[in-house]
Amino acid sequence: MTQDHKSSIRIFELISNLVKSQKGINLNEALEIAINEAGQDSWIYSAITGIYSGLLVHVIHLIDSDNMILKLIIDASDGKILLKILGSVKNGETAQNIIYLFTPSIPIPPPMT
């Protein structure tokens, strides 16, 4: 395929329009939910929107005031927290030094039914 080839189907635009047409929460609203869950003294270091088990979700990574790393998967349709993974920091390390361990390569277990 040449560099100047353009597809007739614009997937990103198609998905973006589909998401906009659905009722639900946006990433900013999901960030507020995450801060409320982790505490006002926590900070977010990663947030993305993606697909998890066929659902549109927001995946947010935070560090809380106790230096714990928290990963939340929030349903984009209703703001419900679908999965919460809490990781601790070893003695002598700071959360900032081990962020790479939790971003985004953590295996995510299948959702509970």
N, C-alpha and C positions, 0 to 999 in steps of 0.2 A: 504494500500500500504506500502510495506517495504521501509526502508531508502535506500537500495541498488538498488531499482528499477530505471531504466533509460528509459525514453520514447524514442521511435524510431523517434519522430518528435522533432526537436530542434527549437522551436518557435523563440527564441531570435536570433539564427543564421539565420533562414529563413527571418525574418523581417530585420535584419541588412544587409543581402545581397541584399534584395529588395531595401532598402533605398539607398545603395551604387550604385546600377545600375541606379537609377533615377538622372536626372539632377536637380540641385537645389543648395541651400545654406546650409552649415553646421552650427553647433551651434556657432562656432567662428565667422563666417561671420554675423550671426544674432546678436551676441553681439556687433559687430561694428555698425550695423544698430541702435541698441538700444541706444548706447552711443551717436551716432550722433543725434538721436531724442531727447534725454534727456539733452544733453549738456556734454561737456568734463569734467566738475567738478562733474558729477554724479558718483555713484558707484553701481555696480550690487551686489545684495545679494542672488539671486537665478536665476537659468536658467535650464530648462529641455526641452526635446523634447518629444512630445506626439501627440495624436490624438484629434482633435477638429472638430466636425461636419463632420467626415469622411476625414478630411484633416490632413496631417502631418504638424505639427507646432512646433515652438520654443516659449515657454512661459518664459518671462524674467521679473524679478522684479528689480526695481532700486529705488534709492533715489537720487533726483536731488539737485542742489546747493541751492534751496529754501526750502529744507527739506520736499519736497513733495514725496509721494510714488507713483510710476508709475508701472503699469503692462502692458506689451505689448505682444500681440499674433502676431507672425510673420509667414507668410506662408513659409514653407520650400522649396517650389518649385520655388518661384520667389523673396522672400525677402520683399514682400508687407506687411505692417502693417495692420492686419485684425481687431484688436481691441486694443483700448487704454483706460485704466482706470486710472484715477488720483485721489489719495486720499490725503487729507490734514491731518496735524498733529495739535492736539489741543494745545492751549496755555499752556506752561510749560512742554510739553512733547517733547521728541526728536523722530525722526523717528526710531531710533534704539530701543526705548522702545516699539514701537507698531508694529514692523515688523510682529510679530506673527498674528496680525489681518488680514494681507493681504496674508499670505502664506499657502498653495495654496488653502485654503478653500473658497476663494471668489467665489460666484456663478458667472459663466460666462454666460451672456445672449447669445441667439442664434445669429448667424451671420446675418448681413443685406444682403438681396438678391437684 
